[in-house]
Amino acid sequence: MITLAALPASISAADLFDSGALVVVLAGTLLATVARCGRGELRAAAKALPALVRARIDRDANQAALARNAGAIAARGHLCAESPPPPDPTLARLVDIYLVSGSLEAVRVQARADRAGREIARAQAVRVFEFAGELAPVFGLVGTLFAITQLVPVAGASTAEVTMAAVATAVLSSLYGVLTAHLVCVPLARAVERRGEDEEETRCVLIDRFEAMLETGPARPAPGRRDAA
């Protein structure tokens, strides 16, 4: 019987690391996720990860660029207007469409198509990370079962030592599975979702303002005394 006195007084970081259990959880989760998802979903997830550390859309810089574009269009017409495009590639493409077609409807159609494509890609990326979050605890259980199979006599080791080592690996495997799911996979899914929604909101506001400027003309400063004279 193991008494409380026989237990270690403190647990170090080294006691919480088991390379075998970690490999089973991470490699199993990765392989099972790849097997469950399609190529399109995996590509969407691979693109979503770098986007999380990319700088957010600069609303002020893009709005200023759109205002300059609208002013150039009002002054010279859509075919002759020359002004630097907005920093955001999506907004720059919409400006190019208007410069070529002169049609706000064409801009709206392209904006809806672009948004639908981004929403599909975002949903695919989120699904990949959610699948990984579901599978990680499963492979934590796999590691636990594997550790139980190691309860066999080993030369030079007592039964108690073999049992404690197997139990430690079993517990750590389950722990790794839960932590991988709830501290890595699920948070990544929610982060991708929040980032995408924030960017869509910003783009929608900028596109609406650009369309309003094209319909009514860019805002002009009030005339001073010299202009009034």
C-alpha positions as CSV (number, residue, x, y, z in Angstrom):
1,M,0.0,0.0,0.0
2,I,1.3,3.5,-0.9
3,T,1.1,5.9,2.0
4,L,1.1,9.7,1.8
5,A,4.5,9.7,3.3
6,A,5.8,7.8,0.3
7,L,4.6,10.4,-2.1
8,P,7.0,13.2,-3.2
9,A,6.8,16.4,-1.3
10,S,6.7,18.5,-4.5
11,I,6.3,18.0,-8.2
12,S,8.8,19.5,-10.6
13,A,8.4,20.4,-14.2
14,A,10.4,17.4,-15.2
15,D,7.8,15.2,-13.5
16,L,5.1,16.6,-15.8
17,F,7.0,15.8,-19.0
18,D,6.8,12.5,-20.8
19,S,8.1,12.6,-24.4
20,G,6.4,9.3,-25.3
21,A,2.9,10.4,-24.1
22,L,3.4,13.8,-25.8
23,V,4.3,12.3,-29.1
24,V,1.3,9.9,-29.0
25,V,-1.1,12.8,-28.4
26,L,0.4,15.4,-30.8
27,A,1.3,13.0,-33.7
28,G,-2.0,11.1,-33.4
29,T,-4.1,14.3,-33.3
30,L,-2.2,15.7,-36.3
31,L,-2.5,12.5,-38.4
32,A,-6.2,12.0,-37.5
33,T,-7.1,15.6,-38.3
34,V,-5.3,15.4,-41.7
35,A,-7.1,12.1,-42.4
36,R,-10.5,13.6,-41.5
37,C,-10.2,16.9,-43.3
38,G,-10.0,17.7,-47.1
39,R,-7.2,19.5,-48.8
40,G,-9.2,22.7,-49.1
41,E,-9.8,22.8,-45.3
42,L,-6.2,22.1,-44.5
43,R,-5.1,24.9,-46.9
44,A,-7.5,27.3,-45.2
45,A,-6.2,26.4,-41.8
46,A,-2.6,26.8,-43.0
47,K,-3.4,30.3,-44.3
48,A,-5.4,31.2,-41.2
49,L,-2.5,30.7,-38.7
50,P,-0.1,33.3,-40.2
51,A,-3.0,35.7,-40.5
52,L,-3.4,35.7,-36.7
53,V,0.0,37.4,-36.2
54,R,-0.4,39.7,-39.3
55,A,-1.1,43.3,-38.6
56,R,-4.8,44.2,-38.6
57,I,-6.4,46.2,-41.3
58,D,-5.4,49.9,-40.9
59,R,-8.8,51.5,-41.1
60,D,-7.5,55.1,-41.2
61,A,-4.9,54.4,-43.9
62,N,-7.4,52.5,-46.1
63,Q,-10.1,55.1,-45.6
64,A,-7.8,57.9,-46.5
65,A,-6.7,56.0,-49.7
66,L,-10.3,55.4,-50.6
67,A,-11.1,59.1,-50.2
68,R,-8.2,60.0,-52.5
69,N,-9.4,57.5,-55.1
70,A,-13.0,58.9,-54.9
71,G,-11.7,62.4,-55.2
72,A,-9.6,61.5,-58.3
73,I,-12.6,59.8,-59.9
74,A,-14.8,62.8,-59.2
75,A,-12.2,65.1,-60.7
76,R,-11.1,63.1,-63.8
77,G,-13.6,60.3,-64.3
78,H,-13.2,56.6,-63.5
79,L,-11.1,55.9,-66.7
80,C,-8.5,58.7,-66.1
81,A,-8.3,58.7,-62.3
82,E,-4.9,58.1,-60.9
83,S,-4.3,57.6,-57.2
84,P,-2.5,55.0,-55.1
85,P,-4.7,52.0,-54.2
86,P,-5.7,51.2,-50.6
87,P,-3.2,49.0,-48.6
88,D,-5.7,46.2,-48.2
89,P,-5.6,44.0,-51.4
90,T,-9.4,43.3,-51.2
91,L,-10.2,47.0,-51.2
92,A,-7.6,47.7,-53.9
93,R,-9.3,45.1,-56.2
94,L,-12.7,46.7,-55.7
95,V,-11.2,50.1,-56.6
96,D,-9.7,48.6,-59.8
97,I,-13.1,47.1,-60.7
98,Y,-14.7,50.5,-60.4
99,L,-12.0,52.2,-62.4
100,V,-12.5,49.8,-65.2
101,S,-16.3,49.5,-65.2
102,G,-17.5,52.7,-63.6
103,S,-20.3,50.6,-62.0
104,L,-21.1,50.5,-58.4
105,E,-23.2,47.4,-58.9
106,A,-20.0,45.6,-60.2
107,V,-18.3,46.7,-57.0
108,R,-21.1,45.3,-54.9
109,V,-21.2,42.0,-56.7
110,Q,-17.5,41.5,-56.3
111,A,-17.6,42.6,-52.7
112,R,-20.3,40.0,-52.0
113,A,-18.4,37.3,-53.8
114,D,-15.2,38.1,-52.0
115,R,-16.9,38.1,-48.6
116,A,-18.6,34.7,-49.3
117,G,-15.2,33.2,-50.3
118,R,-13.6,34.5,-47.1
119,E,-16.4,33.2,-44.9
120,I,-16.2,29.7,-46.5
121,A,-12.4,29.7,-46.0
122,R,-12.8,30.9,-42.4
123,A,-15.4,28.2,-41.6
124,Q,-13.1,25.5,-43.1
125,A,-10.2,26.7,-41.0
126,V,-12.3,26.8,-37.8
127,R,-13.6,23.3,-38.6
128,V,-10.0,21.9,-38.8
129,F,-9.1,23.3,-35.4
130,E,-12.3,22.1,-33.9
131,F,-11.7,18.6,-35.2
132,A,-8.3,18.7,-33.7
133,G,-9.8,19.8,-30.4
134,E,-12.2,16.8,-30.5
135,L,-9.4,14.3,-31.4
136,A,-6.7,15.4,-28.9
137,P,-8.5,14.0,-25.8
138,V,-9.1,10.8,-27.8
139,F,-5.4,10.3,-28.3
140,G,-4.8,11.2,-24.7
141,L,-6.9,8.1,-24.0
142,V,-5.0,6.1,-26.5
143,G,-1.8,7.1,-24.7
144,T,-3.4,6.0,-21.4
145,L,-4.3,2.6,-22.9
146,F,-0.8,2.2,-24.3
147,A,0.7,2.9,-20.9
148,I,-1.5,0.2,-19.3
149,T,-0.1,-2.3,-21.8
150,Q,3.4,-1.6,-20.3
151,L,2.5,-3.1,-17.0
152,V,4.8,-6.1,-17.6
153,P,7.7,-7.2,-15.5
154,V,11.1,-5.5,-16.3
155,A,14.4,-7.0,-15.4
156,G,16.1,-5.0,-12.6
157,A,12.9,-3.0,-11.7
158,S,10.4,-3.7,-9.0
159,T,6.7,-4.2,-9.6
160,A,6.0,-0.9,-7.8
161,E,8.4,1.0,-10.0
162,V,6.9,-0.5,-13.2
163,T,3.4,0.2,-12.0
164,M,4.2,3.8,-11.0
165,A,5.9,4.5,-14.3
166,A,2.9,3.2,-16.3
167,V,0.4,5.1,-14.2
168,A,2.4,8.3,-14.6
169,T,2.4,7.9,-18.4
170,A,-1.3,7.1,-18.4
171,V,-2.2,10.2,-16.4
172,L,0.1,12.5,-18.4
173,S,-1.3,11.2,-21.7
174,S,-4.8,12.2,-20.6
175,L,-3.6,15.5,-19.3
176,Y,-1.8,16.3,-22.6
177,G,-4.9,15.4,-24.6
178,V,-7.1,17.8,-22.5
179,L,-4.6,20.6,-22.5
180,T,-3.9,20.3,-26.2
181,A,-7.6,20.5,-26.9
182,H,-8.6,23.4,-24.6
183,L,-5.4,25.5,-24.5
184,V,-4.3,25.1,-28.2
185,C,-6.9,23.8,-30.7
186,V,-10.2,25.3,-29.4
187,P,-8.6,28.7,-28.7
188,L,-7.1,28.8,-32.2
189,A,-10.5,28.1,-33.7
190,R,-12.1,30.9,-31.8
191,A,-9.2,33.3,-32.6
192,V,-9.5,32.6,-36.3
193,E,-13.3,33.2,-36.1
194,R,-12.9,36.5,-34.1
195,R,-10.2,37.8,-36.4
196,G,-12.1,37.1,-39.5
197,E,-15.3,38.7,-38.2
198,D,-13.4,41.8,-37.1
199,E,-11.8,42.2,-40.5
200,E,-15.2,41.7,-42.3
201,E,-16.8,44.4,-40.1
202,T,-13.9,46.8,-41.0
203,R,-14.1,46.1,-44.7
204,C,-17.9,46.5,-44.8
205,V,-17.6,49.9,-43.2
206,L,-14.9,51.0,-45.6
207,I,-16.8,49.7,-48.6
208,D,-20.0,51.5,-47.6
209,R,-18.1,54.7,-47.2
210,F,-16.4,54.4,-50.5
211,E,-19.7,53.7,-52.2
212,A,-21.2,56.8,-50.5
213,M,-18.3,59.0,-51.6
214,L,-18.8,57.8,-55.2
215,E,-22.5,58.5,-55.1
216,T,-22.3,61.9,-53.4
217,G,-18.7,63.0,-54.1
218,P,-16.0,63.3,-51.5
219,A,-16.5,65.7,-48.7
220,R,-15.0,69.1,-49.4
221,P,-13.8,71.7,-46.8
222,A,-15.9,74.7,-46.2
223,P,-14.8,77.7,-48.2
224,G,-12.7,80.3,-46.4
225,R,-12.9,84.1,-46.8
226,R,-10.8,84.2,-49.9
227,D,-12.9,81.5,-51.6
228,A,-16.1,83.2,-50.6
229,A,-14.9,86.5,-52.1
